[in-house]
Amino acid sequence: MKNLFVGNLAHSTTEDELRTLFASHGAVEKVSLVTDRDTGRSRGFAFVEMTDAGEADKAVAGLNGTELGGRTLKVNEARPKVERSSGGQGGRSHGSGRDDHRGHARQPREPRW
């Protein structure tokens, strides 16, 4: 089983179109067209799971750079999803004792009164 990323899709592309396109290279287990949570509109990329890894490699070689719906497809092996930190701060602490950009500890400032 191999999961493939398919990018640069036209927003009108359907799961059936992708299944048909990839089925010419081997058995397709699952097609997941990624949509916007709020609008339901396609986000322009999808994931295709293929049963056989060798067939998946052939699909990447055969379909990457080809056109579908007037757009040049980007097809490659999907990378595992990276976990994002919660809190919206990008994982950075904003405490008073943090280091500045040169790696030196900040010195306390004199009061301005």
Secondary structure, DSSP 8 states (H G I E B T S, - for coil): -EEEEEES--TT--HHHHHHHHHTTS-EEEEEEEE-TTT--EEEEEEEEES-HHHHHHHHHHHTT-EETTEE-EEEE--------SSSSTT----TT-B-TTS-B--------
